[in-house]
Amino acid sequence: MNNNDFRQHCINILHEAGVDDYEKRIYIVNPIIEKNKPYNSCDDIMRLVILPETRKCTFKGMIGLFTIFEGYYPCWIDVSITENNIEMDTSLRMRKLKNTKNIGENHPFRIKVIK
């Protein structure tokens, strides 16, 4: 998976969840520190530089957070969708997605639609 694949995958996930106006929404991205997970130096970059605290951003800004390193993406992203907000809780662990051609799968997204 590359950054363009990830962007399209994100759009597909949002469409599946019923969000057609994804470019007009505000995204609230919350970093989640997982205890007892294996350490990797990429995790420090994510935790200290990219997402040290909750951020509110546009779609373009959110994509920029998750695609700063080509091929490396968070291990998981929980997406909660309400009528007004798209909230993303994300792992601060980043891993390379190797040979992932089928972007129809939800990984790394887990979706909850809250009405």
TIMI-2910 file (N, C-alpha, C, CB; in pm, 1 decimal, decimal comma, always signed):
<rs>
+----------+----------+----------+----------+----------+----------+----------+----------+----------+----------+----------+----------+------+
!      n_x !      n_y !      n_z !     ca_x !     ca_y !     ca_z !      c_x !      c_y !      c_z !     cb_x !     cb_y !     cb_z ! resn !
+----------+----------+----------+----------+----------+----------+----------+----------+----------+----------+----------+----------+------+
!    +85,8 !   -116,8 !     +0,0 !     +0,0 !     +0,0 !     +0,0 !    +90,2 !   +122,8 !     +0,0 !    -97,5 !     -0,1 !   +122,8 !  Met !
!    +55,8 !   +219,1 !    -83,9 !   +127,3 !   +345,7 !    -82,9 !    +31,4 !   +454,9 !    -35,1 !   +185,2 !   +379,1 !   -224,3 !  Asn !
!    +78,8 !   +578,7 !    -31,4 !     -3,7 !   +686,4 !    +22,8 !   -130,6 !   +711,7 !    -58,2 !    +76,8 !   +813,0 !    +29,8 !  Asn !
!   -123,9 !   +699,1 !   -189,8 !   -244,5 !   +716,3 !   -271,5 !   -345,7 !   +605,2 !   -244,0 !   -208,1 !   +718,6 !   -420,9 !  Asn !
!   -295,8 !   +481,6 !   -227,8 !   -384,1 !   +370,0 !   -193,1 !   -450,4 !   +395,6 !    -57,7 !   -305,2 !   +236,5 !   -190,3 !  Asp !
!   -371,4 !   +443,6 !    +39,6 !   -424,7 !   +469,3 !   +173,2 !   -533,7 !   +576,3 !   +168,2 !   -312,0 !   +512,6 !   +268,6 !  Phe !
!   -509,9 !   +684,5 !    +92,6 !   -610,0 !   +791,5 !    +79,5 !   -739,4 !   +735,2 !    +20,4 !   -555,7 !   +907,4 !     -9,5 !  Arg !
!   -727,8 !   +658,6 !    -87,7 !   -846,3 !   +601,0 !   -151,0 !   -914,9 !   +501,8 !    -58,6 !   -808,9 !   +532,9 !   -282,3 !  Gln !
!   -835,9 !   +425,0 !    +15,1 !   -892,0 !   +330,4 !   +111,4 !   -973,0 !   +404,8 !   +216,8 !   -780,2 !   +247,4 !   +178,0 !  His !
!   -920,7 !   +516,1 !   +265,4 !   -991,1 !   +597,3 !   +364,9 !  -1123,3 !   +649,0 !   +307,9 !   -902,6 !   +715,6 !   +410,8 !  Cys !
!  -1121,0 !   +697,8 !   +186,4 !  -1244,0 !   +746,2 !   +121,0 !  -1345,4 !   +632,7 !   +109,6 !  -1212,7 !   +804,7 !    -19,9 !  Ile !
!  -1299,1 !   +514,6 !    +67,2 !  -1388,7 !   +399,3 !    +53,5 !  -1452,2 !   +361,8 !   +186,4 !  -1312,9 !   +279,5 !     -3,1 !  Asn !
!  -1371,4 !   +362,0 !   +293,3 !  -1422,6 !   +328,7 !   +426,3 !  -1529,7 !   +429,2 !   +468,2 !  -1307,9 !   +325,9 !   +529,8 !  Ile !
!  -1503,3 !   +557,2 !   +446,9 !  -1601,2 !   +659,8 !   +484,3 !  -1729,5 !   +646,1 !   +403,3 !  -1541,9 !   +799,8 !   +464,8 !  Leu !
!  -1718,4 !   +615,6 !   +274,1 !  -1838,4 !   +593,3 !   +191,0 !  -1917,6 !   +473,2 !   +241,2 !  -1799,0 !   +572,2 !    +42,8 !  His !
!  -1847,0 !   +364,6 !   +276,3 !  -1915,7 !   +246,4 !   +329,7 !  -1991,5 !   +279,9 !   +457,3 !  -1815,3 !   +133,7 !   +356,8 !  Glu !
!  -1939,0 !   +374,1 !   +534,1 !  -2003,5 !   +413,9 !   +659,6 !  -2111,7 !   +519,0 !   +636,9 !  -1899,4 !   +467,2 !   +757,5 !  Ala !
!  -2134,5 !   +558,4 !   +512,0 !  -2240,8 !   +653,5 !   +481,5 !  -2198,4 !   +799,1 !   +483,0 !  -2350,8 !   +635,5 !   +577,2 !  Gly !
!  -2069,7 !   +826,4 !   +479,2 !  -2020,5 !   +964,4 !   +478,6 !  -1985,9 !  +1002,0 !   +335,4 !  -1896,2 !   +981,5 !   +572,7 !  Val !
!  -2072,3 !  +1082,0 !   +273,3 !  -2048,0 !  +1124,7 !   +135,7 !  -1980,9 !  +1261,4 !   +129,3 !  -2178,6 !  +1127,9 !    +58,4 !  Asp !
!  -1994,1 !  +1339,6 !   +235,2 !  -1936,4 !  +1474,5 !   +237,8 !  -1805,8 !  +1477,4 !   +317,5 !  -2036,8 !  +1574,4 !   +297,8 !  Asp !
!  -1723,3 !  +1376,5 !   +297,0 !  -1602,3 !  +1358,7 !   +378,6 !  -1507,0 !  +1478,2 !   +372,2 !  -1529,0 !  +1234,2 !   +334,3 !  Tyr !
!  -1502,8 !  +1550,0 !   +259,9 !  -1411,9 !  +1664,0 !   +248,9 !  -1461,0 !  +1785,7 !   +326,3 !  -1393,1 !  +1700,9 !   +103,6 !  Glu !
!  -1587,9 !  +1787,2 !   +364,6 !  -1644,9 !  +1900,6 !   +437,9 !  -1648,8 !  +1877,2 !   +588,4 !  -1784,8 !  +1929,3 !   +387,7 !  Lys !
!  -1609,6 !  +1760,8 !   +633,1 !  -1615,4 !  +1725,2 !   +775,1 !  -1488,7 !  +1766,3 !   +848,4 !  -1638,0 !  +1575,5 !   +791,2 !  Arg !
!  -1502,8 !  +1778,2 !   +979,3 !  -1388,5 !  +1798,9 !  +1067,8 !  -1355,0 !  +1662,8 !  +1129,6 !  -1419,3 !  +1908,0 !  +1179,3 !  Ile !
!  -1226,6 !  +1631,3 !  +1133,4 !  -1177,7 !  +1504,6 !  +1187,1 !  -1106,7 !  +1531,2 !  +1318,6 !  -1083,0 !  +1433,4 !  +1086,5 !  Tyr !
!  -1145,6 !  +1458,0 !  +1420,9 !  -1081,6 !  +1467,1 !  +1551,6 !   -998,2 !  +1341,2 !  +1567,2 !  -1187,0 !  +1482,6 !  +1668,7 !  Ile !
!   -865,7 !  +1357,8 !  +1569,6 !   -773,9 !  +1244,2 !  +1573,1 !   -712,8 !  +1235,2 !  +1712,3 !   -662,9 !  +1257,8 !  +1464,2 !  Val !
!   -743,0 !  +1125,7 !  +1781,7 !   -696,8 !  +1104,1 !  +1919,4 !   -587,8 !   +997,9 !  +1923,5 !   -814,3 !  +1062,9 !  +2010,3 !  Asn !
!   -470,2 !  +1029,7 !  +1978,4 !   -365,7 !   +928,4 !  +1992,3 !   -393,4 !   +837,0 !  +2110,4 !   -229,1 !   +994,5 !  +2008,4 !  Pro !
!   -374,2 !   +708,2 !  +2091,0 !   -393,8 !   +609,7 !  +2197,0 !   -261,1 !   +537,3 !  +2220,4 !   -508,0 !   +508,3 !  +2160,3 !  Ile !
!   -210,7 !   +546,1 !  +2341,7 !    -87,7 !   +475,2 !  +2376,3 !   -126,2 !   +337,6 !  +2428,8 !     -3,1 !   +554,7 !  +2482,3 !  Ile !
!    -78,4 !   +234,8 !  +2362,9 !   -109,8 !    +97,9 !  +2402,0 !     -0,9 !    +44,8 !  +2494,5 !   -124,8 !     +7,0 !  +2277,6 !  Glu !
!    -42,8 !    -11,5 !  +2603,7 !    +53,1 !    -68,9 !  +2697,9 !    +92,7 !   -208,8 !  +2652,3 !     -6,0 !    -73,1 !  +2841,0 !  Lys !
!   +213,2 !   -248,3 !  +2688,5 !   +263,7 !   -384,2 !  +2664,0 !   +268,8 !   -422,7 !  +2516,4 !   +178,2 !   -483,4 !  +2737,2 !  Asn !
!   +301,9 !   -325,5 !  +2430,7 !   +317,7 !   -354,1 !  +2288,2 !   +465,8 !   -343,1 !  +2252,6 !   +231,5 !   -256,6 !  +2200,9 !  Lys !
!   +512,2 !   -419,0 !  +2154,3 !   +654,0 !   -415,0 !  +2118,5 !   +697,0 !   -275,5 !  +2072,0 !   +683,2 !   -517,7 !  +2009,1 !  Pro !
!   +817,3 !   -234,8 !  +2110,3 !   +869,6 !   -103,7 !  +2078,2 !   +930,3 !   -101,4 !  +1938,0 !   +973,0 !    -61,9 !  +2181,4 !  Tyr !
!   +914,5 !    +11,8 !  +1870,7 !   +976,2 !    +36,4 !  +1741,8 !  +1005,1 !   +185,4 !  +1734,7 !   +884,7 !    -11,1 !  +1623,0 !  Asn !
!  +1116,3 !   +226,0 !  +1675,4 !  +1151,1 !   +368,7 !  +1670,1 !  +1048,2 !   +450,4 !  +1592,5 !  +1288,5 !   +386,6 !  +1606,8 !  Ser !
!   +978,0 !   +390,0 !  +1497,7 !   +871,6 !   +461,3 !  +1425,6 !   +764,5 !   +510,2 !  +1522,6 !   +808,2 !   +370,2 !  +1318,1 !  Cys !
!   +742,8 !   +434,5 !  +1630,3 !   +640,6 !   +471,9 !  +1727,7 !   +675,6 !   +603,9 !  +1795,5 !   +623,8 !   +361,5 !  +1832,5 !  Asp !
!   +803,4 !   +625,4 !  +1823,8 !   +846,0 !   +751,4 !  +1885,0 !   +819,3 !   +869,3 !  +1792,4 !   +994,6 !   +745,7 !  +1921,1 !  Asp !
!   +842,5 !   +850,1 !  +1664,9 !   +817,1 !   +957,5 !  +1568,7 !   +669,3 !   +991,8 !  +1569,2 !   +863,1 !   +917,0 !  +1426,3 !  Ile !
!   +583,7 !   +892,4 !  +1567,3 !   +439,5 !   +915,1 !  +1568,5 !   +397,9 !   +984,5 !  +1697,8 !   +363,5 !   +782,1 !  +1552,2 !  Met !
!   +448,8 !   +936,2 !  +1811,0 !   +407,9 !   +987,6 !  +1941,2 !   +461,5 !  +1127,8 !  +1968,0 !   +454,1 !   +893,9 !  +2050,0 !  Arg !
!   +583,3 !  +1156,2 !  +1929,6 !   +646,6 !  +1282,8 !  +1965,3 !   +634,7 !  +1391,3 !  +1858,8 !   +790,1 !  +1259,3 !  +1994,4 !  Leu !
!   +627,6 !  +1353,4 !  +1732,6 !   +629,4 !  +1452,4 !  +1625,6 !   +494,3 !  +1467,8 !  +1557,1 !   +733,3 !  +1415,4 !  +1523,9 !  Val !
!   +436,8 !  +1358,0 !  +1514,9 !   +317,0 !  +1364,8 !  +1431,1 !   +190,3 !  +1386,0 !  +1511,9 !   +304,0 !  +1239,0 !  +1349,7 !  Ile !
!   +173,8 !  +1310,7 !  +1620,0 !    +47,8 !  +1315,8 !  +1693,6 !    +71,6 !  +1313,1 !  +1844,4 !    -42,3 !  +1199,1 !  +1652,6 !  Leu !
!   +132,9 !  +1419,0 !  +1898,4 !   +158,5 !  +1420,7 !  +2043,2 !    +32,5 !  +1445,4 !  +2125,7 !   +261,2 !  +1526,9 !  +2075,9 !  Pro !
!    -71,7 !  +1498,6 !  +2062,2 !   -197,6 !  +1525,7 !  +2131,9 !   -311,1 !  +1523,2 !  +2031,2 !   -192,9 !  +1662,5 !  +2206,2 !  Glu !
!   -433,6 !  +1531,2 !  +2080,8 !   -550,5 !  +1530,1 !  +1993,0 !   -544,2 !  +1647,3 !  +1896,1 !   -680,8 !  +1535,2 !  +2075,4 !  Thr !
!   -578,8 !  +1619,8 !  +1770,8 !   -579,7 !  +1724,2 !  +1669,0 !   -714,3 !  +1727,4 !  +1598,5 !   -466,5 !  +1702,3 !  +1567,5 !  Arg !
!   -758,2 !  +1847,5 !  +1566,4 !   -874,8 !  +1866,4 !  +1480,9 !   -822,9 !  +1910,9 !  +1345,8 !   -976,4 !  +1970,7 !  +1541,3 !  Lys !
!   -870,8 !  +1845,5 !  +1239,6 !   -819,9 !  +1880,7 !  +1108,2 !   -922,8 !  +1852,3 !   +999,6 !   -691,4 !  +1804,9 !  +1079,5 !  Cys !
!   -891,4 !  +1899,1 !   +880,6 !   -972,7 !  +1872,1 !   +762,5 !   -938,3 !  +1732,5 !   +711,2 !   -949,4 !  +1980,2 !   +651,6 !  Thr !
!  -1007,8 !  +1689,4 !   +609,3 !   -976,9 !  +1560,0 !   +548,3 !   -832,5 !  +1557,5 !   +499,0 !  -1073,6 !  +1530,3 !   +431,8 !  Phe !
!   -792,3 !  +1662,5 !   +431,0 !   -655,2 !  +1670,0 !   +378,5 !   -552,7 !  +1665,1 !   +491,9 !   -636,2 !  +1799,0 !   +295,8 !  Lys !
!   -580,0 !  +1734,7 !   +601,2 !   -490,4 !  +1733,2 !   +716,2 !   -483,1 !  +1595,6 !   +781,0 !   -535,2 !  +1835,6 !   +818,3 !  Gly !
!   -596,4 !  +1529,6 !   +791,6 !   -600,0 !  +1395,4 !   +850,4 !   -520,4 !  +1298,0 !   +764,5 !   -745,7 !  +1346,4 !   +866,1 !  Met !
!   -538,5 !  +1303,7 !   +634,8 !   -462,1 !  +1217,4 !   +545,0 !   -313,0 !  +1247,7 !   +559,0 !   -508,1 !  +1236,4 !   +398,0 !  Ile !
!   -278,4 !  +1374,0 !   +572,6 !   -139,0 !  +1412,7 !   +590,1 !    -76,9 !  +1354,1 !   +715,5 !   -127,6 !  +1561,9 !   +593,9 !  Gly !
!   -154,9 !  +1346,3 !   +823,4 !   -104,2 !  +1285,3 !   +947,2 !    -69,6 !  +1138,6 !   +927,6 !   -206,9 !  +1299,2 !  +1059,2 !  Leu !
!   -156,3 !  +1067,8 !   +858,2 !   -140,3 !   +923,4 !   +846,1 !    -48,4 !   +880,1 !   +731,4 !   -274,4 !   +860,5 !   +827,8 !  Phe !
!    -12,3 !   +972,2 !   +642,2 !    +68,9 !   +934,1 !   +526,1 !   +203,8 !  +1005,3 !   +523,5 !     -6,7 !   +964,0 !   +397,9 !  Thr !
!   +249,9 !  +1048,7 !   +638,6 !   +376,4 !  +1122,6 !   +641,7 !   +494,0 !  +1036,0 !   +598,2 !   +401,8 !  +1177,1 !   +781,4 !  Ile !
!   +487,5 !   +905,2 !   +622,8 !   +591,1 !   +812,5 !   +577,1 !   +528,3 !   +713,4 !   +480,3 !   +658,0 !   +738,2 !   +697,3 !  Phe !
!   +573,3 !   +716,2 !   +356,7 !   +519,1 !   +628,4 !   +253,5 !   +526,7 !   +482,2 !   +297,5 !   +594,6 !   +648,2 !   +121,1 !  Glu !
!   +410,5 !   +415,7 !   +296,7 !   +404,7 !   +273,4 !   +328,0 !   +389,1 !   +238,6 !   +474,6 !   +525,1 !   +209,4 !   +278,3 !  Gly !
!   +406,3 !   +335,4 !   +564,8 !   +392,3 !   +311,3 !   +709,1 !   +263,5 !   +375,6 !   +758,2 !   +515,0 !   +367,1 !   +787,8 !  Tyr !
!   +178,9 !   +294,6 !   +822,2 !    +48,8 !   +342,9 !   +867,0 !    +20,5 !   +290,4 !  +1006,8 !    -62,8 !   +300,1 !   +769,1 !  Tyr !
!    -70,4 !   +354,9 !  +1080,1 !   -101,9 !   +306,8 !  +1215,5 !   -150,9 !   +162,4 !  +1212,9 !   -208,1 !   +396,7 !  +1281,0 !  Pro !
!   -121,1 !    +90,1 !  +1321,1 !   -164,8 !    -50,3 !  +1330,4 !   -316,9 !    -60,3 !  +1328,2 !   -109,7 !   -115,8 !  +1458,9 !  Cys !
!   -384,5 !    +37,0 !  +1385,6 !   -530,8 !    +38,8 !  +1381,4 !   -581,3 !   +181,5 !  +1395,7 !   -590,3 !    -50,7 !  +1492,4 !  Trp !
!   -699,1 !   +205,3 !  +1340,3 !   -768,5 !   +334,2 !  +1352,0 !   -914,9 !   +301,7 !  +1378,3 !   -750,8 !   +424,2 !  +1221,4 !  Ile !
!   -966,2 !   +340,6 !  +1494,8 !  -1108,7 !   +326,1 !  +1524,9 !  -1179,5 !   +452,7 !  +1479,5 !  -1133,0 !   +299,6 !  +1677,7 !  Asp !
!  -1276,0 !   +438,4 !  +1392,0 !  -1349,4 !   +552,7 !  +1337,4 !  -1489,8 !   +552,1 !  +1395,3 !  -1353,4 !   +548,7 !  +1181,4 !  Val !
!  -1525,2 !   +658,6 !  +1466,3 !  -1660,9 !   +675,8 !  +1518,8 !  -1725,1 !   +790,0 !  +1442,3 !  -1660,6 !   +704,0 !  +1673,7 !  Ser !
!  -1840,4 !   +761,9 !  +1385,1 !  -1906,8 !   +861,0 !  +1301,2 !  -2041,5 !   +896,6 !  +1361,3 !  -1923,7 !   +808,9 !  +1157,0 !  Ile !
!  -2062,5 !  +1024,5 !  +1383,6 !  -2192,7 !  +1075,3 !  +1426,2 !  -2242,9 !  +1166,7 !  +1315,4 !  -2183,9 !  +1151,3 !  +1564,8 !  Thr !
!  -2353,0 !  +1230,2 !  +1337,5 !  -2406,2 !  +1319,5 !  +1234,7 !  -2311,7 !  +1435,0 !  +1204,5 !  -2541,0 !  +1373,9 !  +1277,6 !  Glu !
!  -2241,5 !  +1484,1 !  +1305,3 !  -2157,3 !  +1602,5 !  +1286,5 !  -2008,0 !  +1576,7 !  +1288,4 !  -2188,6 !  +1700,9 !  +1390,5 !  Asn !
!  -1962,7 !  +1470,8 !  +1353,3 !  -1820,3 !  +1450,7 !  +1373,8 !  -1771,0 !  +1318,1 !  +1320,2 !  -1788,2 !  +1460,6 !  +1518,6 !  Asn !
!  -1643,7 !  +1317,8 !  +1284,7 !  -1573,6 !  +1193,5 !  +1256,4 !  -1456,0 !  +1191,6 !  +1352,5 !  -1527,5 !  +1182,5 !  +1104,0 !  Ile !
!  -1463,2 !  +1099,8 !  +1447,9 !  -1358,9 !  +1090,0 !  +1549,1 !  -1275,1 !   +966,4 !  +1520,2 !  -1419,6 !  +1084,2 !  +1692,5 !  Glu !
!  -1143,6 !   +984,9 !  +1522,7 !  -1052,1 !   +875,8 !  +1492,6 !   -958,9 !   +855,4 !  +1610,5 !   -972,0 !   +904,1 !  +1363,3 !  Met !
!   -974,3 !   +741,8 !  +1678,0 !   -879,5 !   +701,1 !  +1781,0 !   -777,4 !   +614,4 !  +1709,3 !   -949,8 !   +624,1 !  +1902,1 !  Asp !
!   -649,6 !   +643,7 !  +1727,9 !   -550,2 !   +571,0 !  +1652,4 !   -434,5 !   +522,3 !  +1737,7 !   -498,7 !   +656,2 !  +1542,6 !  Thr !
!   -384,8 !   +408,2 !  +1699,4 !   -265,1 !   +353,1 !  +1760,2 !   -147,7 !   +444,8 !  +1729,1 !   -238,1 !   +208,8 !  +1709,9 !  Ser !
!    -59,8 !   +462,8 !  +1824,4 !    +62,1 !   +537,6 !  +1797,3 !   +172,0 !   +446,2 !  +1744,7 !   +109,3 !   +609,5 !  +1923,3 !  Leu !
!   +137,5 !   +319,7 !  +1720,9 !   +232,4 !   +227,3 !  +1659,6 !   +211,4 !   +228,2 !  +1508,9 !   +216,3 !    +83,4 !  +1717,1 !  Arg !
!   +318,0 !   +248,2 !  +1434,9 !   +311,8 !   +246,6 !  +1289,2 !   +387,9 !   +125,8 !  +1237,9 !   +369,3 !   +377,4 !  +1229,0 !  Met !
!   +331,5 !    +60,1 !  +1137,9 !   +398,4 !    -54,3 !  +1076,7 !   +384,5 !    -46,2 !   +925,5 !   +340,0 !   -187,5 !  +1129,9 !  Arg !
!   +481,0 !   -104,3 !   +857,9 !   +478,2 !   -105,8 !   +711,8 !   +376,9 !   -208,9 !   +664,8 !   +618,8 !   -136,5 !   +653,4 !  Lys !
!   +290,5 !   -165,9 !   +574,3 !   +195,4 !   -258,4 !   +512,7 !   +260,0 !   -310,5 !   +385,3 !    +56,5 !   -189,1 !   +483,1 !  Leu !
!   +299,2 !   -435,3 !   +386,4 !   +371,2 !   -495,2 !   +274,4 !   +275,1 !   -566,0 !   +180,7 !   +477,5 !   -593,0 !   +324,7 !  Lys !
!   +296,2 !   -544,1 !    +52,8 !   +224,6 !   -618,0 !    -52,0 !    +73,8 !   -619,1 !    -31,2 !   +275,0 !   -760,2 !    -58,3 !  Asn !
!    +20,1 !   -508,2 !    +16,6 !   -124,2 !   -501,1 !    +37,8 !   -187,4 !   -438,5 !    -85,5 !   -159,2 !   -419,5 !   +166,6 !  Thr !
!   -238,3 !   -520,5 !   -171,2 !   -299,7 !   -472,0 !   -295,6 !   -451,2 !   -461,1 !   -282,3 !   -264,3 !   -565,0 !   -412,4 !  Lys !
!   -510,3 !   -544,5 !   -196,6 !   -654,7 !   -545,0 !   -181,1 !   -694,0 !   -440,5 !    -78,0 !   -705,7 !   -685,1 !   -139,9 !  Asn !
!   -725,8 !   -319,6 !   -125,4 !   -761,7 !   -214,8 !    -31,7 !   -910,8 !   -218,0 !     +1,4 !   -723,5 !    -79,0 !    -88,1 !  Ile !
!   -980,5 !   -320,1 !    -44,3 !  -1120,7 !   -334,7 !     -9,8 !  -1139,7 !   -383,0 !   +133,2 !  -1187,5 !   -429,9 !   -105,2 !  Gly !
!  -1034,8 !   -439,3 !   +192,4 !  -1041,9 !   -483,8 !   +331,2 !  -1039,8 !   -362,5 !   +422,2 !   -925,3 !   -580,1 !   +365,2 !  Glu !
!  -1091,6 !   -373,7 !   +542,5 !  -1098,6 !   -260,5 !   +633,8 !   -967,0 !   -223,8 !   +699,2 !  -1197,3 !   -288,8 !   +738,7 !  Asn !
!   -872,9 !   -317,3 !   +706,9 !   -747,4 !   -288,8 !   +776,9 !   -683,9 !   -160,9 !   +723,6 !   -649,5 !   -406,7 !   +762,6 !  His !
!   -639,5 !    -66,1 !   +807,4 !   -631,8 !    -72,3 !   +953,2 !   -753,4 !    -11,3 !  +1023,2 !   -507,4 !     -2,4 !   +999,9 !  Pro !
!   -861,8 !    +13,5 !   +950,0 !   -976,9 !    +82,8 !  +1006,0 !  -1074,7 !    -11,6 !  +1074,0 !  -1047,8 !   +159,5 !   +898,4 !  Phe !
!  -1129,8 !    +33,6 !  +1187,5 !  -1242,7 !    -32,1 !  +1253,3 !  -1347,3 !    +77,1 !  +1267,4 !  -1203,1 !    -97,5 !  +1395,0 !  Arg !
!  -1465,7 !    +51,0 !  +1221,4 !  -1567,9 !   +156,4 !  +1208,2 !  -1683,7 !   +133,8 !  +1303,7 !  -1620,2 !   +162,7 !  +1064,4 !  Ile !
!  -1726,1 !   +243,1 !  +1369,0 !  -1849,2 !   +244,1 !  +1449,1 !  -1932,5 !   +363,0 !  +1400,9 !  -1818,3 !   +253,9 !  +1605,4 !  Lys !
!  -2050,9 !   +335,6 !  +1353,2 !  -2140,5 !   +444,3 !  +1314,7 !  -2237,1 !   +465,9 !  +1426,9 !  -2215,0 !   +413,9 !  +1182,2 !  Val !
!  -2235,7 !   +585,1 !  +1484,7 !  -2321,4 !   +618,3 !  +1598,9 !  -2423,4 !   +720,4 !  +1552,8 !  -2238,0 !   +672,8 !  +1719,9 !  Ile !
!  -2547,5 !   +686,3 !  +1564,3 !  -2652,8 !   +778,1 !  +1519,6 !  -2724,1 !   +839,0 !  +1636,8 !  -2752,6 !   +706,8 !  +1430,0 !  Lys !
+----------+----------+----------+----------+----------+----------+----------+----------+----------+----------+----------+----------+------+
</rs>
